[in-house]
């Protein structure tokens, strides 16, 4: 995509502004400098991108030193991320036919809107893309003749059969699936691979799993975009079981939850998602509760289990008595070609990430879309309010009676530049308070520090 010379001139002006004295730089508000530069950066998808990105990092450092944010660097990093997501997703929503007036309007919105308002717009933009994705999946799986009963009809033999109980279902004291659950709609008998191929034909891209191009042994399988996706596109969903802070102790392996599980991720609000039960998806639409681990589990990076590991596993059994929200689980489409975010690798030294994490609060009132959001919540997370004090989370009461729409706190990966037939790279932002893996090279050490401050 060619760069409009007018955009290039304005980007250069902001680059120069970021190098002037602090007083001169403050002629732009911190948020204005951040927003205007990043939107122009998103538009500059040509060879000068690397130069502009480096200069943008200088602007971020200027903003980080602002007295407004210095007292709460973690909040500053969250707001910086929301700024970026606002501009990326708004740019995506404008589309390739956007005119300069449209761009100016979005930049003006970014300059004036509060972080809360920008966050709401990001949610709307992500939800719009999720709706389009759901519509595409419906057209692939539900339209046209369907083998067996009509859509919405009775359950098949496989659907009626009670799955074997194991793993998490025993640990949390479930009594087995309810005999009264919604009928699972009939769908076309397509495999995950076939659905993925048709999705690419519909939206222009899908995802593949194959050996990573990251040059270290621990990289293993990588996540690749098959096709083309524009800046601000939802590339992938982070699937699995969602744990609110009130339910940390129910995460398998607690308190050393990450000792044998590399597929955990945390939102800024403390919500944890465990993607291990999802694996790489499946070939059915099913009642899924995340209680069964996939048959082919990745080998532990530390090798065979030793006596100490077995002892910790014994001492760290999850507390019993709580279930997956909804008891028997949710009807989830396991043939979801985009539910693979947990396979994205961290970039090696000298490489740059091409996606970033975006919190997505999916409204549970959207029944028609629910099956395509690859998550289930543990416990009654929507009824628990938590407050953070230092490193600890405390239960502060119930949210019953709230007029808010019930949500599920999910995560997606959003493209930070145009991506075409290449590996998806995500900045892990690992905490520097613990020993990091030897393969981890910080993309931005200051961002890591602010994220975990």
Protein Blocks (a to p, Z undefined) as FASTA:
>chain_A
ZZdfklmmmmmmmmmmmmmcfklmmmpcfklmmmmmmmmmmmmmcfklmmmmmmmmmmmm
mmmmpmklmmmmmlmmmmmmmmmmmmmmmmmmnommbcfklmmmmmmmmmmpcfklmmmm
mmmmmmmmmmmmmmmmmmmmmgocdehjdehiacdfklmpccddehjlmmnopabjafbd
cdddddddddfklmmmmmmmmnopacdddddfbfcfklmpadddedjddehiafbdcedj
dddfklmmmpghiablmlmockbccdfkopacdfklnmnodabdcddehlaccfbdcddf
kbpadfklmmmmmmmgccehiacehhjopcddfklfklmmlmpccddehiacfbdcdddd
ddfklmmlmmmmccddehjkklpccddehjbccdfbdfehiabdcdddddddddfbdceh
iaddddfkpafkbccdfklccfblmlmmmmmZZ
